[in-house]
Amino acid sequence: MQPPTQHIEGQKRRAAEAALRQVRSGMVLGLGTGSTVAHLLDHLGSALAARTLTDIVGVATSLQTERRAKELGIPLVGLAERERIDLTIDGADEISDALDLIKGGGGALLREKMVAQASDRVLIIADAKKRVARLGSTFALPIEVVRWGWEAHVRFLAEWGGRAALRTHADGAPATTDNGLYVLDCRFSEGIEDAPALEDALAHRAGVVETGLFLGLAHEALVATDHGVDVLLRPL
């Protein structure tokens, strides 16, 4: 039997391989962030080197992805340099049956959402444990906030039944995003009861820059299991 980590990494790799089959030469690709996307970048870099794919340019959603793409020889452009993105491939921390997501475990939620909103299609790749019946059931909701007065959001989220904590490094220092902002990780004991209402409330709250709720943005998800890759489509 494979160790648990190798088992999950195998699922992530299969999801990435399936996603690459949807990439066509000449595409503008949104390149997500995270451990599953890392496998995609490896496969994409190999395909470009072998010239089985050509004329691809990527839009990176984080400095981490940007660095890795450059190492692999994947050409990059900025978000403002292309009118539209053909396809964005990204991971997720949770995926509901309606194809709503929680993202931002890697701290790239703002740039990930900007790229997703600029894309004709958003394809999510993940391992099987990311599927949930209700968002917030297994993973904390990341919320990117300005540094000043961040504690006030903790009290606000408590009114919604959430327990928010400032994301920190191992030494206790606050973690910051690529945008120089803080992240609150908010847990809900029974999941998020009304994700659209919470998203709307946070969108109207000064000091909150973005949330990890990705509602109605994903078109398709490829979820790898021990028996293959399940294809999930956004309900009509």
Beta strands, then each sheet from edge to edge (+ up, - down):
strand 1: 28-31
strand 2: 57-60
strand 3: 85-90
strand 4: 94-95
strand 5: 101-102
strand 6: 119-127
strand 7: 141-145
strand 8: 162-166
strand 9: 182-188
strand 10: 208-211
strand 11: 213-214
strand 12: 220-225
strand 13: 228-233
sheet 1: 2+ 1+ 3+ 6+ 12+ 13-
sheet 2: 4+ 5- 11+
sheet 3: 8+ 9- 7+ 10-
end
